[in-house]
Amino acid sequence: MDTISRRLGHADSKITKEIYLHITKKKQEQENSKIKEIQLLAK
């Protein structure tokens, strides 16, 4: 995270987390919804 923060020109990783963490959480919720929809086929 620190490396990404420096490359983006942020003063510290806290700024990077505040900007991008909500996107990560939303993506995780979308993936969890997709996983719940998966149905396994019985043999």
Residue pairs with C-beta under 8 A, 6 or more apart in sequence:
1 13
1 16
1 17
2 12
2 13
4 13
4 16
5 11
5 12
5 13
5 15
5 16
8 16
10 16
10 19
